Amino acid sequence: MPADTASVTGWGRTAPTTARLIRPRTYEEAAAAVRDCGARGGIPRGLGRAYGDAAQNAGGSVLDMTGLDRIHAIDADEGIVLCDAGISLHRLTEVLLPLGWFVPVTPGTRHVTVGGAIGADIHGKNHHVSGSFSRHVLSLELLTADGGVRAVGPGTPLFDATAGGMGLTGVILTATVRLQPVETSLMSVDTERARDLDDLMARLTATDHRYRYSVAWIDLLARGAATGRAMLTRGDHAPLDALPERTRARRDPLAFRTSRLPAAPAFLPEGLLSRTTVGLFNELWYRKAPRARTGELQRLSTFFHPLDGVPHWNRVYGRGGFVQYQFVVGHGQEDAVRRIVRRISQRRCPSFLAVLKRFGDADPGWLSFPVPGWTLALDIPARLPGLGAFLDELDEEVAAAGGRVYLAKDSRLRPELLTAMYPRLADFRALRAELDPRGVFVSDLARRLGL
């Protein structure tokens, strides 16, 4: 099977390592790759959209699973698909949308695999309604360290360890997923401004239940009375009768249309994303938002995945890359959110991709990230002076509030905080030790945090 030595990094491009990259094309080749991982073990990898080091394995093997990308069966009446774990959410959308079905949960990019969606237990703008991706997985097939393939279903310890387990329980080969019915490929979107963080949190608390999807872009450079000002965007799938008569959209209501802009250049000046430039962008972005607008029709790609229209957008941070920092704290910890937002604002972190949203009920995955409460995600240039020490302080604030950081985006968390953040960590480690006593499945993230 194809294999070569390659530099491998996360989407943040902060810590590239060299590994033996193996590309299985059949289940048998995947099993052979697991048996042949070598002393440094191996880790499955999808499309490389984990921001940190979760899908890297310095000096070992990395199994590129994107060659296993078939759809095996679709139940168009019940809305169920059986597919290989290497297929992307983009490809699933291309196939399923014309049949009146949409993926049940999507993150900010559709260029993730189903296996990656389960391994990271991804969440989207609808978590307060629909939970994480693994909640909609009816079954999966898992290639384990002994070379066997196990059928795994919800409610079992192995499923709960695999959902959010960052590929460390084995290689997901197939998954059966329940889908979301839709009448059109458009979204009906309401947009409004919030003048500050308290105004934003009050609006989210009072009205989130009216919408399937809800998220807020937040200006983390605003200070004083404007600290935490935001643009709040909520919506749902547009019904057929919301589409104007005698339009292209009405004639083909389930067409999947995307836009594509020129790719970001391979090399950009390190100082491009300064406090000044990001501050100007944030000011313009906030001012262009309507004070209140309802019922705007948007493409799925515009509402869910605006950055997918810019290939290699992660290059805009320069050669140093960027850190995406995401945390969650529970309901009742609103003061912790306020303190952290104020600290980021006072620190003048140049972040133009910052979102705040509310999570609903927690999912059963032992290392699944969401818990009921508030989550904030932001991108920061990795070369910002003093960034490591500053984020360490935020980690301690999050842990003290009973919260956690998202492992799929992490690249620098200190391991001593992990147990406080993930109470089922001991169960996860024990199951891994029993299932994989030789440590076949391992990653840079696992070594760094002692997973």
ZADO-159596 format. One record per residue (C-alpha): residue in one letter; chain; x, y, z; residue number from 0. Coordinates in Angstrom, 1 decimal. Example, Ala and Ser with C-alpha at 12.3 -4.5 7.8 and 13.67 -1.06 7.14 Angstrom:
BEGIN
["A","A",[12.3,-4.5,7.8],0]
["S","A",[13.7,-1.1,7.1],1]
//
This chain:
BEGIN
["M","A",[0.0,0.0,0.0],0]
["P","A",[1.2,3.6,-0.5],1]
["A","A",[3.5,4.9,2.2],2]
["D","A",[6.2,7.6,2.5],3]
["T","A",[7.9,9.7,5.1],4]
["A","A",[6.2,13.1,5.3],5]
["S","A",[6.0,16.2,7.5],6]
["V","A",[2.6,16.2,9.3],7]
["T","A",[0.9,19.1,11.1],8]
["G","A",[-2.4,20.2,12.4],9]
["W","A",[-4.5,22.9,10.8],10]
["G","A",[-2.9,25.5,13.0],11]
["R","A",[0.5,24.6,11.6],12]
["T","A",[2.3,25.1,14.9],13]
["A","A",[4.3,21.9,15.5],14]
["P","A",[5.0,19.8,12.4],15]
["T","A",[6.5,16.4,13.0],16]
["T","A",[7.8,13.7,10.6],17]
["A","A",[6.0,10.4,10.4],18]
["R","A",[5.5,7.4,8.1],19]
["L","A",[2.3,8.2,6.2],20]
["I","A",[0.4,5.1,5.2],21]
["R","A",[-2.6,5.3,2.8],22]
["P","A",[-4.8,2.1,3.0],23]
["R","A",[-7.3,1.6,0.3],24]
["T","A",[-9.1,-1.5,1.7],25]
["Y","A",[-10.0,-2.7,5.2],26]
["E","A",[-7.4,-5.5,4.8],27]
["E","A",[-4.7,-2.9,4.1],28]
["A","A",[-5.9,-0.9,7.1],29]
["A","A",[-5.5,-4.0,9.3],30]
["A","A",[-2.0,-4.7,7.8],31]
["A","A",[-1.0,-1.0,8.5],32]
["V","A",[-2.1,-1.4,12.2],33]
["R","A",[0.0,-4.6,12.5],34]
["D","A",[3.0,-2.8,10.8],35]
["C","A",[2.9,0.4,12.8],36]
["G","A",[6.3,-0.2,14.4],37]
["A","A",[7.6,0.7,17.8],38]
["R","A",[6.3,4.2,17.8],39]
["G","A",[2.7,3.1,17.0],40]
["G","A",[0.2,4.7,14.8],41]
["I","A",[-2.8,7.1,14.7],42]
["P","A",[-5.6,7.4,12.1],43]
["R","A",[-6.0,10.7,10.3],44]
["G","A",[-8.7,12.2,8.2],45]
["L","A",[-8.5,15.5,6.3],46]
["G","A",[-6.1,17.1,8.9],47]
["R","A",[-8.5,19.7,10.3],48]
["A","A",[-7.7,19.1,14.0],49]
["Y","A",[-5.9,22.3,14.9],50]
["G","A",[-3.3,20.8,17.2],51]
["D","A",[-1.3,17.6,17.4],52]
["A","A",[-4.1,15.0,17.7],53]
["A","A",[-3.5,13.4,14.3],54]
["Q","A",[0.3,13.6,14.4],55]
["N","A",[2.8,10.9,15.6],56]
["A","A",[6.4,11.9,15.5],57]
["G","A",[8.7,9.1,14.4],58]
["G","A",[5.8,6.7,14.1],59]
["S","A",[3.0,5.9,11.6],60]
["V","A",[0.0,8.0,10.5],61]
["L","A",[-2.8,6.2,8.7],62]
["D","A",[-4.4,8.5,6.1],63]
["M","A",[-7.9,7.0,6.0],64]
["T","A",[-9.3,9.2,3.2],65]
["G","A",[-8.9,6.4,0.7],66]
["L","A",[-11.7,4.6,2.4],67]
["D","A",[-14.6,6.9,1.4],68]
["R","A",[-17.4,4.8,0.0],69]
["I","A",[-21.1,5.1,0.7],70]
["H","A",[-22.5,1.6,1.2],71]
["A","A",[-26.2,2.2,1.7],72]
["I","A",[-28.7,5.0,2.0],73]
["D","A",[-32.2,4.6,3.5],74]
["A","A",[-33.8,7.7,1.9],75]
["D","A",[-37.1,7.0,3.7],76]
["E","A",[-35.7,6.8,7.2],77]
["G","A",[-32.7,9.1,6.7],78]
["I","A",[-29.9,6.7,7.5],79]
["V","A",[-26.6,6.3,5.8],80]
["L","A",[-23.9,3.6,6.1],81]
["C","A",[-20.6,4.9,4.9],82]
["D","A",[-16.8,4.5,5.3],83]
["A","A",[-15.3,6.6,8.0],84]
["G","A",[-12.9,8.2,5.5],85]
["I","A",[-15.7,10.0,3.5],86]
["S","A",[-16.0,13.8,4.1],87]
["L","A",[-19.0,15.7,5.2],88]
["H","A",[-18.7,17.6,2.0],89]
["R","A",[-19.1,14.5,-0.1],90]
["L","A",[-22.0,13.3,2.1],91]
["T","A",[-23.7,16.6,1.6],92]
["E","A",[-23.3,16.4,-2.2],93]
["V","A",[-24.9,12.9,-2.3],94]
["L","A",[-27.6,13.3,0.5],95]
["L","A",[-28.9,16.8,0.0],96]
["P","A",[-30.6,16.1,-3.3],97]
["L","A",[-32.5,13.3,-1.5],98]
["G","A",[-33.7,15.8,1.2],99]
["W","A",[-31.2,15.0,3.9],100]
["F","A",[-28.4,16.9,5.7],101]
["V","A",[-25.7,15.8,8.1],102]
["P","A",[-27.0,16.0,11.6],103]
["V","A",[-24.1,18.1,13.0],104]
["T","A",[-21.5,20.1,11.1],105]
["P","A",[-18.6,22.1,12.5],106]
["G","A",[-17.2,25.3,10.9],107]
["T","A",[-15.8,23.2,7.9],108]
["R","A",[-17.4,20.5,5.9],109]
["H","A",[-13.9,19.2,5.0],110]
["V","A",[-13.7,16.7,7.9],111]
["T","A",[-14.2,12.9,7.7],112]
["V","A",[-16.9,10.9,9.4],113]
["G","A",[-14.2,9.1,11.4],114]
["G","A",[-12.8,12.5,12.4],115]
["A","A",[-16.2,13.7,13.4],116]
["I","A",[-16.7,10.8,15.7],117]
["G","A",[-13.1,10.8,17.0],118]
["A","A",[-13.4,14.5,18.0],119]
["D","A",[-17.1,14.2,18.7],120]
["I","A",[-17.6,17.4,16.8],121]
["H","A",[-20.3,19.9,17.7],122]
["G","A",[-21.9,22.7,15.7],123]
["K","A",[-24.2,25.6,15.9],124]
["N","A",[-27.1,23.3,16.9],125]
["H","A",[-25.6,21.6,19.9],126]
["H","A",[-28.2,23.2,22.2],127]
["V","A",[-30.8,21.2,20.2],128]
["S","A",[-29.0,18.2,18.6],129]
["G","A",[-25.9,17.5,20.7],130]
["S","A",[-22.7,16.3,19.2],131]
["F","A",[-22.1,14.2,16.1],132]
["S","A",[-21.8,10.9,18.0],133]
["R","A",[-25.3,11.2,19.4],134]
["H","A",[-26.5,10.5,15.8],135]
["V","A",[-24.3,7.5,15.2],136]
["L","A",[-26.3,4.3,15.3],137]
["S","A",[-23.3,1.9,15.1],138]
["L","A",[-19.7,1.8,13.9],139]
["E","A",[-17.0,-0.7,13.0],140]
["L","A",[-13.7,-0.3,14.9],141]
["L","A",[-10.4,-1.9,13.9],142]
["T","A",[-8.7,-2.5,17.2],143]
["A","A",[-5.0,-3.1,18.2],144]
["D","A",[-5.3,-6.9,18.0],145]
["G","A",[-6.3,-6.6,14.3],146]
["G","A",[-9.9,-7.6,14.9],147]
["V","A",[-12.9,-5.6,13.8],148]
["R","A",[-15.6,-4.9,16.4],149]
["A","A",[-19.2,-3.8,15.9],150]
["V","A",[-19.7,-1.0,18.4],151]
["G","A",[-23.0,0.6,19.4],152]
["P","A",[-24.1,3.5,21.6],153]
["G","A",[-24.4,2.8,25.3],154]
["T","A",[-21.3,0.6,25.5],155]
["P","A",[-18.0,1.5,27.2],156]
["L","A",[-16.1,1.1,23.9],157]
["F","A",[-18.4,3.5,22.1],158]
["D","A",[-18.2,6.1,24.9],159]
["A","A",[-14.4,5.9,24.8],160]
["T","A",[-14.3,6.2,21.0],161]
["A","A",[-16.6,9.1,20.8],162]
["G","A",[-14.3,12.0,21.5],163]
["G","A",[-11.4,9.5,22.0],164]
["M","A",[-9.2,11.2,19.3],165]
["G","A",[-8.5,7.9,17.5],166]
["L","A",[-6.8,6.3,20.4],167]
["T","A",[-9.2,3.3,20.8],168]
["G","A",[-8.7,2.1,17.1],169]
["V","A",[-9.4,2.9,13.5],170]
["I","A",[-13.1,3.6,12.7],171]
["L","A",[-13.8,1.8,9.4],172]
["T","A",[-17.5,2.4,8.9],173]
["A","A",[-20.4,4.3,10.6],174]
["T","A",[-24.2,4.3,10.4],175]
["V","A",[-25.5,7.8,10.9],176]
["R","A",[-29.0,9.2,11.3],177]
["L","A",[-29.6,12.3,9.2],178]
["Q","A",[-31.5,15.6,9.4],179]
["P","A",[-34.5,16.1,7.0],180]
["V","A",[-34.5,19.3,5.0],181]
["E","A",[-36.8,20.7,2.3],182]
["T","A",[-34.3,23.1,0.7],183]
["S","A",[-30.6,23.8,0.5],184]
["L","A",[-31.1,27.3,1.9],185]
["M","A",[-31.2,28.7,5.4],186]
["S","A",[-33.5,31.2,6.9],187]
["V","A",[-31.3,33.5,8.9],188]
["D","A",[-31.9,36.2,11.6],189]
["T","A",[-29.0,38.6,12.4],190]
["E","A",[-28.8,41.2,15.1],191]
["R","A",[-26.1,43.2,17.0],192]
["A","A",[-25.4,42.9,20.7],193]
["R","A",[-23.9,46.0,22.2],194]
["D","A",[-21.7,44.2,24.9],195]
["L","A",[-21.2,40.8,26.4],196]
["D","A",[-24.0,41.1,29.0],197]
["D","A",[-26.4,42.0,26.2],198]
["L","A",[-25.2,39.1,24.1],199]
["M","A",[-25.5,36.5,26.8],200]
["A","A",[-29.0,37.8,27.8],201]
["R","A",[-30.2,37.5,24.1],202]
["L","A",[-28.7,34.0,23.8],203]
["T","A",[-30.3,32.8,27.0],204]
["A","A",[-33.7,34.2,26.2],205]
["T","A",[-34.1,33.2,22.6],206]
["D","A",[-31.8,30.3,21.7],207]
["H","A",[-34.7,27.8,22.1],208]
["R","A",[-36.4,29.4,19.1],209]
["Y","A",[-33.7,28.4,16.7],210]
["R","A",[-32.0,25.1,15.6],211]
["Y","A",[-28.7,26.9,14.9],212]
["S","A",[-27.2,29.8,16.9],213]
["V","A",[-23.8,31.4,17.1],214]
["A","A",[-22.3,34.8,17.9],215]
["W","A",[-19.2,36.4,16.4],216]
["I","A",[-17.6,38.4,19.2],217]
["D","A",[-15.2,41.3,19.0],218]
["L","A",[-12.5,40.5,21.5],219]
["L","A",[-10.6,43.7,20.8],220]
["A","A",[-13.4,46.0,21.9],221]
["R","A",[-12.9,47.5,25.4],222]
["G","A",[-14.7,49.6,27.9],223]
["A","A",[-18.5,49.8,27.6],224]
["A","A",[-18.3,47.8,24.3],225]
["T","A",[-16.4,44.8,25.7],226]
["G","A",[-17.8,41.7,24.2],227]
["R","A",[-19.9,43.4,21.5],228]
["A","A",[-21.1,40.9,19.0],229]
["M","A",[-23.0,39.9,15.9],230]
["L","A",[-25.6,37.2,16.7],231]
["T","A",[-26.7,34.9,13.9],232]
["R","A",[-29.4,32.3,14.2],233]
["G","A",[-31.4,30.3,11.8],234]
["D","A",[-33.0,27.1,10.5],235]
["H","A",[-33.4,25.2,7.3],236]
["A","A",[-35.7,27.2,5.0],237]
["P","A",[-39.0,25.4,4.1],238]
["L","A",[-39.9,25.2,0.5],239]
["D","A",[-42.7,27.8,0.8],240]
["A","A",[-40.1,30.4,1.9],241]
["L","A",[-38.4,30.4,-1.5],242]
["P","A",[-39.6,33.0,-3.9],243]
["E","A",[-41.6,31.8,-6.9],244]
["R","A",[-40.1,31.6,-10.3],245]
["T","A",[-36.5,31.7,-9.1],246]
["R","A",[-33.6,29.3,-9.6],247]
["A","A",[-33.8,28.3,-6.0],248]
["R","A",[-37.5,27.3,-6.3],249]
["R","A",[-36.9,25.4,-9.5],250]
["D","A",[-34.1,23.3,-7.9],251]
["P","A",[-34.6,23.7,-4.1],252]
["L","A",[-32.1,21.0,-3.0],253]
["A","A",[-29.2,22.0,-5.2],254]
["F","A",[-25.9,22.2,-3.3],255]
["R","A",[-24.2,25.4,-4.3],256]
["T","A",[-20.9,26.6,-3.0],257]
["S","A",[-18.6,29.6,-3.7],258]
["R","A",[-14.9,29.5,-4.0],259]
["L","A",[-12.4,32.4,-3.7],260]
["P","A",[-8.7,32.4,-4.6],261]
["A","A",[-6.5,30.5,-2.2],262]
["A","A",[-4.5,32.3,0.4],263]
["P","A",[-0.9,32.8,-0.7],264]
["A","A",[1.7,30.3,0.5],265]
["F","A",[3.7,33.0,2.3],266]
["L","A",[2.3,36.1,4.0],267]
["P","A",[4.0,38.7,6.2],268]
["E","A",[4.1,37.7,9.9],269]
["G","A",[2.7,41.1,11.0],270]
["L","A",[-0.3,41.0,8.7],271]
["L","A",[-2.6,40.1,11.6],272]
["S","A",[-1.6,42.8,14.0],273]
["R","A",[-3.8,44.4,16.7],274]
["T","A",[-4.2,47.4,14.3],275]
["T","A",[-5.4,45.4,11.3],276]
["V","A",[-7.6,43.0,13.2],277]
["G","A",[-9.0,45.9,15.2],278]
["L","A",[-9.9,47.6,11.9],279]
["F","A",[-11.5,44.4,10.5],280]
["N","A",[-13.5,43.9,13.7],281]
["E","A",[-14.8,47.5,13.6],282]
["L","A",[-15.9,47.2,10.0],283]
["W","A",[-17.4,43.7,10.5],284]
["Y","A",[-19.4,44.9,13.5],285]
["R","A",[-20.6,48.1,11.8],286]
["K","A",[-21.7,46.3,8.6],287]
["A","A",[-23.9,43.9,10.6],288]
["P","A",[-27.6,45.0,10.6],289]
["R","A",[-29.0,46.1,13.9],290]
["A","A",[-31.7,43.5,13.2],291]
["R","A",[-32.6,41.5,10.1],292]
["T","A",[-34.9,38.5,9.9],293]
["G","A",[-35.6,35.8,7.3],294]
["E","A",[-32.6,36.3,5.1],295]
["L","A",[-32.1,33.3,2.8],296]
["Q","A",[-28.5,32.1,2.7],297]
["R","A",[-26.8,29.1,1.1],298]
["L","A",[-25.8,26.3,3.4],299]
["S","A",[-22.1,26.9,2.7],300]
["T","A",[-22.5,30.6,3.5],301]
["F","A",[-24.2,30.0,6.9],302]
["F","A",[-22.1,27.0,8.0],303]
["H","A",[-18.8,27.1,6.3],304]
["P","A",[-17.8,30.6,5.1],305]
["L","A",[-14.1,29.9,5.4],306]
["D","A",[-14.3,26.8,3.2],307]
["G","A",[-14.6,29.2,0.3],308]
["V","A",[-11.0,30.3,0.8],309]
["P","A",[-8.6,27.4,0.2],310]
["H","A",[-5.8,27.2,2.7],311]
["W","A",[-7.1,30.1,4.8],312]
["N","A",[-4.9,29.0,7.6],313]
["R","A",[-2.0,30.5,5.8],314]
["V","A",[-3.1,34.0,6.6],315]
["Y","A",[-1.4,33.7,10.0],316]
["G","A",[2.0,33.4,8.4],317]
["R","A",[4.7,30.7,8.8],318]
["G","A",[4.3,30.7,12.6],319]
["G","A",[0.8,29.4,12.4],320]
["F","A",[-2.0,30.0,14.9],321]
["V","A",[-3.5,28.6,18.1],322]
["Q","A",[-7.2,28.0,18.3],323]
["Y","A",[-8.2,28.1,21.9],324]
["Q","A",[-11.7,26.8,22.9],325]
["F","A",[-13.1,26.3,26.3],326]
["V","A",[-16.5,25.6,27.9],327]
["V","A",[-17.8,26.4,31.4],328]
["G","A",[-21.1,25.4,32.8],329]
["H","A",[-24.3,27.4,33.3],330]
["G","A",[-23.9,29.4,36.5],331]
["Q","A",[-20.3,30.3,35.5],332]
["E","A",[-21.2,33.4,33.5],333]
["D","A",[-18.8,35.5,35.6],334]
["A","A",[-15.9,33.2,34.5],335]
["V","A",[-16.8,34.0,30.9],336]
["R","A",[-16.9,37.7,31.6],337]
["R","A",[-13.5,37.6,33.3],338]
["I","A",[-11.9,35.7,30.5],339]
["V","A",[-13.3,37.9,27.8],340]
["R","A",[-12.1,41.0,29.7],341]
["R","A",[-8.7,39.5,30.1],342]
["I","A",[-8.4,38.7,26.4],343]
["S","A",[-9.7,42.2,25.6],344]
["Q","A",[-7.1,43.8,27.9],345]
["R","A",[-4.4,41.6,26.6],346]
["R","A",[-5.3,42.9,23.1],347]
["C","A",[-5.1,39.4,21.4],348]
["P","A",[-5.6,40.0,17.7],349]
["S","A",[-8.4,37.5,17.0],350]
["F","A",[-10.9,38.1,14.2],351]
["L","A",[-12.3,34.5,14.3],352]
["A","A",[-14.0,34.4,17.7],353]
["V","A",[-17.4,32.8,18.4],354]
["L","A",[-19.5,32.4,21.5],355]
["K","A",[-22.4,29.9,21.8],356]
["R","A",[-24.3,27.8,24.3],357]
["F","A",[-24.1,24.0,24.6],358]
["G","A",[-27.0,21.8,25.5],359]
["D","A",[-27.0,18.5,27.3],360]
["A","A",[-23.7,16.7,27.5],361]
["D","A",[-23.0,13.6,25.3],362]
["P","A",[-21.8,10.3,26.8],363]
["G","A",[-18.3,10.3,25.3],364]
["W","A",[-15.8,10.1,28.2],365]
["L","A",[-13.6,12.7,26.5],366]
["S","A",[-16.3,14.5,24.6],367]
["F","A",[-15.9,18.2,25.0],368]
["P","A",[-19.3,19.8,25.3],369]
["V","A",[-21.1,20.2,28.6],370]
["P","A",[-24.2,22.4,29.2],371]
["G","A",[-23.0,26.0,29.3],372]
["W","A",[-21.0,28.5,27.4],373]
["T","A",[-18.2,27.9,24.9],374]
["L","A",[-15.8,30.5,23.4],375]
["A","A",[-13.4,29.7,20.6],376]
["L","A",[-10.8,32.1,19.2],377]
["D","A",[-7.8,32.1,16.8],378]
["I","A",[-4.6,33.8,17.9],379]
["P","A",[-1.3,34.1,16.0],380]
["A","A",[1.1,31.6,17.6],381]
["R","A",[4.0,34.0,17.7],382]
["L","A",[2.2,36.6,19.8],383]
["P","A",[4.7,37.4,22.6],384]
["G","A",[3.8,35.8,25.9],385]
["L","A",[1.0,33.8,24.5],386]
["G","A",[1.9,30.5,26.1],387]
["A","A",[1.9,31.9,29.6],388]
["F","A",[-1.3,33.8,29.0],389]
["L","A",[-3.2,30.8,27.8],390]
["D","A",[-1.8,28.8,30.8],391]
["E","A",[-3.5,31.3,33.0],392]
["L","A",[-6.7,31.0,31.1],393]
["D","A",[-6.5,27.2,31.5],394]
["E","A",[-6.3,27.6,35.2],395]
["E","A",[-9.3,29.9,35.2],396]
["V","A",[-11.3,27.5,33.1],397]
["A","A",[-10.4,24.5,35.3],398]
["A","A",[-11.2,26.4,38.5],399]
["A","A",[-14.7,27.1,37.0],400]
["G","A",[-15.2,23.4,36.4],401]
["G","A",[-14.7,23.8,32.6],402]
["R","A",[-12.4,22.2,30.0],403]
["V","A",[-10.6,22.9,26.8],404]
["Y","A",[-11.3,21.1,23.5],405]
["L","A",[-8.7,18.4,22.8],406]
["A","A",[-9.3,18.5,19.0],407]
["K","A",[-8.0,22.1,19.0],408]
["D","A",[-5.4,21.9,21.7],409]
["S","A",[-1.7,22.0,21.1],410]
["R","A",[-0.3,23.2,24.4],411]
["L","A",[-2.4,22.2,27.5],412]
["R","A",[-0.4,21.2,30.6],413]
["P","A",[-1.2,17.6,31.5],414]
["E","A",[-1.7,18.3,35.2],415]
["L","A",[-5.0,20.1,34.4],416]
["L","A",[-6.5,17.3,32.3],417]
["T","A",[-7.9,15.2,35.1],418]
["A","A",[-9.8,18.2,36.6],419]
["M","A",[-11.2,19.0,33.1],420]
["Y","A",[-12.2,15.4,32.1],421]
["P","A",[-13.5,13.4,35.1],422]
["R","A",[-13.8,10.2,33.1],423]
["L","A",[-10.1,10.3,32.1],424]
["A","A",[-9.3,7.4,34.5],425]
["D","A",[-11.9,5.2,32.8],426]
["F","A",[-10.6,6.1,29.4],427]
["R","A",[-7.0,5.2,30.4],428]
["A","A",[-8.1,1.9,31.9],429]
["L","A",[-10.1,0.8,28.8],430]
["R","A",[-7.1,1.8,26.6],431]
["A","A",[-4.7,-0.3,28.7],432]
["E","A",[-7.0,-3.3,28.5],433]
["L","A",[-7.8,-2.9,24.8],434]
["D","A",[-4.4,-1.9,23.6],435]
["P","A",[-1.7,-3.1,26.1],436]
["R","A",[1.1,-2.7,23.6],437]
["G","A",[0.3,1.0,22.9],438]
["V","A",[-0.3,0.5,19.2],439]
["F","A",[-2.5,3.6,18.9],440]
["V","A",[-0.6,6.7,20.0],441]
["S","A",[-0.3,10.4,18.9],442]
["D","A",[1.7,13.5,19.8],443]
["L","A",[-1.4,14.7,21.7],444]
["A","A",[-1.5,11.4,23.7],445]
["R","A",[2.1,11.5,24.6],446]
["R","A",[2.0,15.1,25.6],447]
["L","A",[-1.0,14.7,27.9],448]
["G","A",[-0.5,11.1,29.0],449]
["L","A",[-3.8,9.9,27.5],450]
//
